[in-house]
Amino acid sequence: MDLLGPDFPFHPKALAGKRALICGASGGIGAATARMMAKAGASTVVAARSIGKLDALVQDLHRLGPGPHTAMSLDLEDLTAVEDAVVELQKAGPVHILVNNAGGPPGGALIDADVEEFIAPFQRHLHAAHTLVKGLTPGMEQVGYGRILQIISTSVKEPIPNIGVSNTLRGAMASWAKTLSRELPPCVTINNVLPGFTATGRLSSLADSIQARTGKSAEDVHRGWMDQVPIDRLIDPLETAATLTYLALPAAGGT
């Protein structure tokens, strides 16, 4: 299945006139979402700590959709930088779509985690997302359109072994977003997307961490994951990107 080719599931102007900020866009689901939204007609701002990693992506985005498409260097652990980014973004007009996404913390049992290990992950996920929402929501309300999307994890429903800090963080993000869904204006929707095991660099690094800590083989780690996935394969990041793109559409206003 070629989701950016013949199997592309959206009209090429489905998001025309909409501007999207996609965080954590240097790879994985973030980059896939930028590609999917660009091909659906959105103008995109892709953000990551290293802007150098985004150059090739921006070139790709211009091949997929008219844009404009730009890159932004953004360290989500630096809340002053996040606030400054909001100011810069608003100079070019409102952001209609916000995709909150960031790399997860290292694996490990929760009981072994020190309190300090929670600080940076909560800053780049919950604190940064809240700062972006507070800064960008007024513009969304002014134009009568807003979509706020969180890429979280299935661990919100059932904790995943050996990623204790991540499980805790994702649960907090889910509760935060559910609370905001009751507080945001009706024209601004907020949704959490909970991907299963997805073929990304993050998953590969988790597999390495689990192998080192438990002595399990790569095959055993992979099989343990597949036992929890009904389709018996890893998810393509573009499949999750398609879900996010749907939730960004005008038609998803009641979702």
Secondary structure, DSSP 8 states (H G I E B T S, - for coil): --TTTTT--S-TTTTTT-EEEESSTTSHHHHHHHHHHHHTT-EEEEEES-GGGGHHHHHHHHHHS---EEEEE--TT-HHHHHHHHHHHHHT----EEEE-------B-GGG--GGGGHHHHIIIIIHHHHHHHHHHHHHHHHT-EEEEEE--GGGTS--TTBHHHHHHHHHHHHHHHHHHTTS-TTEEEEEE---SBSSHHHHHHHHHHHHHH---HHHHHHHHHTT-TTSS-B-HHHHHHHHHHHHSGGGTT-
